[in-house]
Amino acid sequence: MPMPNKSQPSPSGDEIAEMATRGEDVSGFFSNQFRVVRPVRRVNVDLTQELLRELDERAARLNVSRQAAAKDDP
């Protein structure tokens, strides 16, 4: 009975990015299969003017949209 091949651990995402930067073929690391993650629920929220101002300041500081800033962990 043949012994199973011991495969090397898969490279990290950073290692794959470095390989791609060097021009190496990294297509074997991708399956071209993905799952679309949709929002669970859309809601409307009333915010005070002060909270909205803080949210806009955070979005500007992070250079992201208001929605992205609201989703970000503190």
VMD Tcl script that draws the C-alpha trace (Angstrom):
set ca {
  {0.00 0.00 0.00}
  {1.57 3.34 -1.02}
  {2.24 5.87 1.70}
  {0.30 9.13 1.45}
  {2.24 12.12 0.22}
  {3.03 14.63 2.91}
  {2.18 17.94 1.36}
  {3.78 21.18 2.39}
  {1.55 23.69 4.18}
  {-0.21 26.15 1.91}
  {1.42 29.57 1.67}
  {-0.20 32.50 3.44}
  {-2.06 35.19 1.54}
  {0.95 37.49 1.90}
  {3.26 34.80 0.51}
  {0.94 34.26 -2.46}
  {0.87 38.03 -3.06}
  {4.68 38.14 -3.03}
  {4.81 35.26 -5.51}
  {2.38 37.10 -7.81}
  {4.46 40.28 -7.50}
  {7.49 38.29 -8.68}
  {5.46 37.18 -11.70}
  {4.96 33.59 -10.59}
  {1.78 31.74 -11.58}
  {-0.46 31.69 -8.49}
  {-3.66 30.55 -10.23}
  {-3.40 27.10 -8.61}
  {-4.14 28.66 -5.22}
  {-7.59 29.85 -6.35}
  {-10.65 27.72 -7.00}
  {-12.76 30.41 -8.72}
  {-15.57 29.36 -6.40}
  {-17.03 31.93 -4.08}
  {-20.10 32.58 -2.01}
  {-21.91 35.88 -2.13}
  {-22.67 37.06 1.38}
  {-25.76 39.21 1.39}
  {-26.85 41.53 4.19}
  {-29.07 39.78 6.68}
  {-31.41 42.72 7.07}
  {-31.67 46.35 6.04}
  {-32.93 48.80 8.65}
  {-33.52 52.51 9.00}
  {-32.09 54.16 12.07}
  {-32.76 57.60 13.52}
  {-29.58 59.23 14.83}
  {-29.04 62.40 16.79}
  {-27.21 65.20 15.01}
  {-24.23 64.71 17.36}
  {-23.99 60.98 16.66}
  {-24.26 61.57 12.93}
  {-21.47 64.17 13.14}
  {-19.26 61.69 15.03}
  {-20.00 59.01 12.45}
  {-19.10 61.37 9.59}
  {-15.87 62.36 11.37}
  {-14.94 58.72 11.80}
  {-15.71 57.99 8.15}
  {-13.54 60.92 7.06}
  {-10.70 59.82 9.36}
  {-10.84 56.26 7.99}
  {-11.40 57.51 4.43}
  {-14.44 55.25 4.02}
  {-18.14 55.73 3.45}
  {-20.52 56.50 6.30}
  {-21.98 53.01 5.98}
  {-18.57 51.37 6.19}
  {-17.69 53.45 9.26}
  {-20.94 52.40 10.93}
  {-20.20 48.72 10.28}
  {-16.61 48.92 11.58}
  {-15.85 47.64 15.08}
  {-14.88 50.37 17.57}
}
mol new
graphics top color blue
foreach p $ca { graphics top sphere $p radius 0.5 }
foreach p [lrange $ca 0 end-1] q [lrange $ca 1 end] { graphics top cylinder $p $q radius 0.2 }
display resetview
